[in-house]
Amino acid sequence: TAMESTINRLADKTIEITVEIPWPDIKQKFEQKLSELVKLVEISGFRKGNVPGHLAQKQIKKDQLFQEVLKDLLPQIYSGCVKTHQIQPIVSPQIKVLQAEENQKWRLMIRTCEKPKLNLGNYRQAAATASRPRQSKIWVPGSKDDQGKKGSLTASELLDVLYQEIKIEIPAIMLE
């Protein structure tokens, strides 16, 4: 296909691809799906599949026809965009039809995302220099409340320190 696509990479690693597909590339699939749907139309006075084409076409909803055409074309369009723009999506795409009219080019918006960006910062130093908050009780070795070495962090306290140091940017599309 001679489709044109432009990519927009958002700050949170969300990717928006606008695709334009010329009508000649859609026409063959459009006519194929139209003839398949014509065979399914039932009108009283005619057997199923034997309804004259001009009568059957009046019964077929354009939205249904466009949806069937897109269902067949989308895998090819999406894989072409992935290869062209060299992206590595990690979620299924969201497709929005911007324009779909007979005898005109079709425009689609494809939204997906790549792996989130993970910034570990200086987590080792933060974990090593973190100290336990001052306790109100006096620590006595050998007491029942002894949870290990004096001043060591619990797992929960260590995770709190790491949560403050490690930064991750999660694409909005992954949260939807």
C-alpha positions as CSV (number, residue, x, y, z in Angstrom):
1,T,0.0,0.0,0.0
2,A,1.1,3.6,-0.6
3,M,-0.1,4.8,2.8
4,E,1.6,7.8,4.5
5,S,2.2,7.9,8.2
6,T,3.6,10.4,10.7
7,I,4.7,9.6,14.2
8,N,4.4,11.8,17.3
9,R,6.3,10.6,20.3
10,L,4.9,12.1,23.5
11,A,7.1,12.7,26.6
12,D,5.6,9.7,28.5
13,K,6.6,7.2,25.7
14,T,3.1,7.2,24.3
15,I,3.3,7.0,20.5
16,E,0.6,8.5,18.2
17,I,0.8,7.5,14.5
18,T,-1.5,9.3,12.0
19,V,-2.0,7.2,8.9
20,E,-3.5,8.2,5.6
21,I,-4.6,5.5,3.2
22,P,-5.4,6.5,-0.4
23,W,-8.8,5.3,-1.7
24,P,-7.3,3.1,-4.5
25,D,-5.6,1.0,-1.8
26,I,-8.9,0.6,0.0
27,K,-11.2,0.1,-3.0
28,Q,-10.5,-3.5,-3.7
29,K,-11.1,-4.6,-0.1
30,F,-14.1,-2.3,0.0
31,E,-15.7,-4.0,-3.0
32,Q,-14.8,-7.4,-1.7
33,K,-16.5,-6.8,1.7
34,L,-19.5,-5.1,0.0
35,S,-20.1,-8.2,-2.2
36,E,-19.8,-10.5,0.9
37,L,-22.3,-8.4,2.8
38,V,-24.7,-8.3,-0.2
39,K,-24.8,-12.1,0.0
40,L,-26.0,-11.9,3.6
41,V,-28.9,-9.5,3.0
42,E,-32.4,-10.8,3.4
43,I,-35.4,-9.0,1.9
44,S,-38.8,-10.6,1.7
45,G,-39.6,-11.9,-1.8
46,F,-36.0,-12.9,-2.4
47,R,-33.9,-15.9,-1.2
48,K,-30.9,-15.1,1.0
49,G,-28.0,-14.3,-1.3
50,N,-30.2,-13.7,-4.3
51,V,-31.2,-10.2,-3.5
52,P,-30.4,-7.8,-6.4
53,G,-27.3,-5.8,-5.7
54,H,-28.8,-2.4,-5.9
55,L,-31.5,-3.3,-3.3
56,A,-29.1,-5.1,-1.0
57,Q,-26.7,-2.2,-1.0
58,K,-29.4,0.0,0.4
59,Q,-29.8,-2.3,3.4
60,I,-26.1,-2.4,4.3
61,K,-25.1,0.3,6.8
62,K,-21.9,2.2,5.8
63,D,-20.5,2.0,9.3
64,Q,-20.7,-1.8,9.2
65,L,-19.1,-2.0,5.8
66,F,-16.3,0.4,6.9
67,Q,-15.7,-1.6,10.0
68,E,-15.4,-4.8,8.1
69,V,-12.9,-3.2,5.7
70,L,-10.8,-1.8,8.5
71,K,-10.9,-5.2,10.3
72,D,-9.1,-6.7,7.3
73,L,-6.8,-3.8,6.6
74,L,-5.6,-2.9,10.1
75,P,-3.1,-5.8,10.7
76,Q,-1.3,-4.9,7.5
77,I,-1.4,-1.1,8.2
78,Y,-0.2,-1.5,11.8
79,S,2.6,-3.9,11.0
80,G,3.7,-1.5,8.2
81,C,3.8,1.4,10.7
82,V,5.8,-0.6,13.2
83,K,8.4,-1.5,10.6
84,T,8.5,2.0,9.0
85,H,8.9,3.9,12.3
86,Q,11.0,1.2,13.9
87,I,9.0,1.1,17.1
88,Q,8.7,-1.7,19.7
89,P,5.2,-1.4,21.1
90,I,4.4,-3.3,24.3
91,V,0.6,-2.9,24.3
92,S,-2.2,-3.5,21.8
93,P,-2.9,-0.4,19.7
94,Q,-5.9,1.9,20.2
95,I,-7.3,2.8,16.8
96,K,-9.4,5.9,16.2
97,V,-10.9,6.6,12.8
98,L,-10.4,10.3,11.9
99,Q,-11.9,10.1,8.4
100,A,-13.5,7.2,6.4
101,E,-15.6,8.1,3.4
102,E,-16.2,6.3,0.1
103,N,-13.9,7.5,-2.7
104,Q,-11.7,9.5,-0.4
105,K,-8.5,8.8,1.5
106,W,-9.0,7.4,5.0
107,R,-7.2,8.8,8.1
108,L,-6.6,6.8,11.3
109,M,-4.9,7.6,14.6
110,I,-3.0,4.7,16.1
111,R,-1.9,5.0,19.8
112,T,0.5,2.6,21.5
113,C,3.6,2.9,23.7
114,E,7.0,1.6,24.2
115,K,8.7,0.4,27.4
116,P,8.5,2.9,30.3
117,K,11.6,4.8,31.1
118,L,13.1,3.6,34.4
119,N,15.6,5.9,36.2
120,L,17.3,4.1,39.1
121,G,19.0,7.2,40.3
122,N,21.6,6.5,42.9
123,Y,19.6,3.9,44.6
124,R,22.6,2.0,46.1
125,Q,23.9,5.1,47.9
126,A,20.4,6.0,49.1
127,A,19.9,2.5,50.5
128,A,23.4,2.4,52.1
129,T,23.1,5.8,53.7
130,A,19.5,5.5,54.8
131,S,19.1,5.2,58.5
132,R,16.2,4.2,60.7
133,P,14.1,7.0,62.1
134,R,14.8,7.7,65.7
135,Q,12.7,5.5,67.9
136,S,11.0,6.6,71.1
137,K,12.0,3.5,73.0
138,I,15.4,2.7,74.1
139,W,16.8,-0.3,72.4
140,V,18.0,-3.1,74.7
141,P,19.9,-6.0,73.3
142,G,18.2,-9.3,73.9
143,S,14.8,-7.8,74.5
144,K,11.6,-9.2,72.9
145,D,11.4,-6.3,70.6
146,D,14.8,-7.0,69.1
147,Q,14.4,-7.2,65.3
148,G,18.0,-7.5,64.3
149,K,20.9,-5.2,64.4
150,K,20.7,-1.8,66.0
151,G,19.7,0.8,63.3
152,S,19.0,-1.6,60.4
153,L,16.0,-0.9,58.2
154,T,13.0,-3.1,57.8
155,A,12.0,-4.2,54.3
156,S,9.2,-1.6,54.3
157,E,11.5,1.2,55.3
158,L,14.0,0.2,52.7
159,L,11.3,0.2,50.0
160,D,10.2,3.6,51.1
161,V,13.8,4.9,50.6
162,L,14.0,3.2,47.1
163,Y,10.5,4.6,46.1
164,Q,11.8,8.1,46.7
165,E,15.0,7.5,44.6
166,I,13.8,5.5,41.7
167,K,11.7,7.3,39.1
168,I,9.6,5.6,36.4
169,E,7.6,7.3,33.6
170,I,4.5,5.1,32.8
171,P,2.8,5.9,29.5
172,A,-0.8,7.1,30.0
173,I,-2.1,4.5,27.6
174,M,-0.9,1.7,30.0
175,L,-3.0,3.2,32.8
176,E,-6.2,3.3,30.7
